[in-house]
Amino acid sequence: MIKKEDIMFLNQLVKTLEKAELKLEEAYDKKDYEIFNNMKKLIMQIQKKISELLNNSRVRY
């Protein structure tokens, strides 16, 4: 079962992911490839962290 603290942390990760997505789109439109690549890396790190958190929160039998 997922803990309240994990839910709060997931919520923060999702908010950060949403902000990073907006910045990624802005960087793409401005052709700022350095920021684009940084945001892409950040998004991938956040997705990995979310997956790890959800996998670790599963009930083990």
Rosetta silent file (secondary structure, phi, psi, omega in degrees, C-alpha in Angstrom):
SEQUENCE: MIKKEDIMFLNQLVKTLEKAELKLEEAYDKKDYEIFNNMKKLIMQIQKKISELLNNSRVRY
SCORE:     score description
SCORE:     0.000 S_00000001
   1 L     0.000  140.508 -178.511    0.000    0.000    0.000 S_00000001
   2 L   -80.578  138.267 -177.602    1.263    3.456   -0.855 S_00000001
   3 L   -84.829  158.924  178.710    1.955    5.772    2.086 S_00000001
   4 H   -57.971  -40.828 -179.795    0.620    9.288    2.487 S_00000001
   5 H   -62.690  -38.928  179.186    4.182   10.657    2.251 S_00000001
   6 H   -66.963  -37.698  178.096    4.675    8.831   -1.049 S_00000001
   7 H   -64.604  -42.198  179.072    1.445   10.287   -2.427 S_00000001
   8 H   -64.366  -41.406  178.987    2.565   13.778   -1.464 S_00000001
   9 H   -65.976  -41.477  176.407    5.965   13.176   -3.080 S_00000001
  10 H   -60.451  -41.441  178.280    4.290   11.807   -6.230 S_00000001
  11 H   -59.053  -44.521  178.952    2.111   14.908   -6.364 S_00000001
  12 H   -65.364  -40.269  178.333    5.199   17.122   -6.239 S_00000001
  13 H   -62.520  -41.783  179.869    6.901   15.048   -8.938 S_00000001
  14 H   -65.005  -41.814  177.904    3.854   15.376  -11.207 S_00000001
  15 H   -61.855  -42.784  178.533    3.752   19.156  -10.715 S_00000001
  16 H   -65.526  -38.737  177.952    7.448   19.390  -11.539 S_00000001
  17 H   -62.055  -42.566  178.886    6.908   17.172  -14.565 S_00000001
  18 H   -63.288  -42.860  178.304    4.153   19.473  -15.823 S_00000001
  19 H   -65.193  -41.390  179.545    6.382   22.561  -15.430 S_00000001
  20 H   -63.985  -36.604  178.699    9.267   20.819  -17.172 S_00000001
  21 H   -63.636  -42.584  178.129    6.976   19.896  -20.056 S_00000001
  22 H   -62.818  -43.499  179.185    5.990   23.540  -20.533 S_00000001
  23 H   -66.347  -35.098  176.538    9.626   24.624  -20.462 S_00000001
  24 H   -61.285  -46.465  179.334   10.481   21.861  -22.935 S_00000001
  25 H   -62.869  -42.684  178.672    7.843   23.177  -25.352 S_00000001
  26 H   -62.159  -44.556 -179.844    9.067   26.760  -24.920 S_00000001
  27 H   -62.806  -39.160  178.950   12.664   25.731  -25.547 S_00000001
  28 H   -63.741  -45.961 -179.808   11.599   23.831  -28.663 S_00000001
  29 H   -62.558  -35.715 -179.010    9.687   26.827  -30.015 S_00000001
  30 H   -86.840   -2.985 -176.767   12.682   29.111  -29.334 S_00000001
  31 L    57.869   37.031  175.901   15.093   26.536  -30.759 S_00000001
  32 L   -95.004   89.827 -170.997   17.061   26.622  -27.507 S_00000001
  33 H   -71.736  -25.580  177.411   18.481   23.140  -27.708 S_00000001
  34 H   -66.639  -49.486  177.978   20.504   23.344  -24.498 S_00000001
  35 H   -65.894  -39.701  178.053   17.424   24.017  -22.366 S_00000001
  36 H   -56.051  -49.238 -179.542   15.447   21.534  -24.462 S_00000001
  37 H   -65.695  -37.574  177.609   17.960   18.770  -23.716 S_00000001
  38 H   -63.971  -42.886  179.611   18.109   19.708  -20.028 S_00000001
  39 H   -67.937  -38.056  178.245   14.322   19.546  -19.722 S_00000001
  40 H   -61.827  -43.313  178.535   14.221   16.259  -21.613 S_00000001
  41 H   -64.214  -42.860  179.533   16.750   14.778  -19.166 S_00000001
  42 H   -61.748  -44.102  179.290   14.810   16.142  -16.194 S_00000001
  43 H   -60.471  -42.995  179.676   11.557   14.661  -17.506 S_00000001
  44 H   -65.420  -38.455  177.555   13.195   11.270  -17.951 S_00000001
  45 H   -64.943  -41.947  179.595   14.635   11.414  -14.406 S_00000001
  46 H   -65.655  -43.390  178.291   11.241   12.292  -12.953 S_00000001
  47 H   -60.337  -40.727  178.422    9.540    9.498  -14.889 S_00000001
  48 H   -63.722  -43.616 -179.664   12.136    7.044  -13.593 S_00000001
  49 H   -63.790  -40.875  177.998   11.633    8.256  -10.012 S_00000001
  50 H   -62.285  -45.573  179.116    7.847    7.905  -10.321 S_00000001
  51 H   -60.886  -44.955  179.170    8.220    4.362  -11.652 S_00000001
  52 H   -60.959  -44.349 -178.849   10.613    3.421   -8.848 S_00000001
  53 H   -63.268  -43.902  179.904    8.306    4.859   -6.218 S_00000001
  54 H   -68.309  -39.913  178.945    5.266    3.056   -7.585 S_00000001
  55 H   -66.351  -37.856  179.546    7.138   -0.236   -7.968 S_00000001
  56 H   -74.492  -18.135 -177.687    8.482   -0.011   -4.419 S_00000001
  57 L   -91.176   -6.318  179.593    5.028    0.752   -3.056 S_00000001
  58 L   -66.855  146.189  177.938    3.388   -2.398   -4.392 S_00000001
  59 L   -73.908  129.621  179.919    2.210   -4.906   -1.858 S_00000001
  60 L   -99.443  134.523 -179.959    4.498   -7.926   -1.868 S_00000001
  61 L  -108.535    0.000    0.000    3.021  -11.398   -1.271 S_00000001
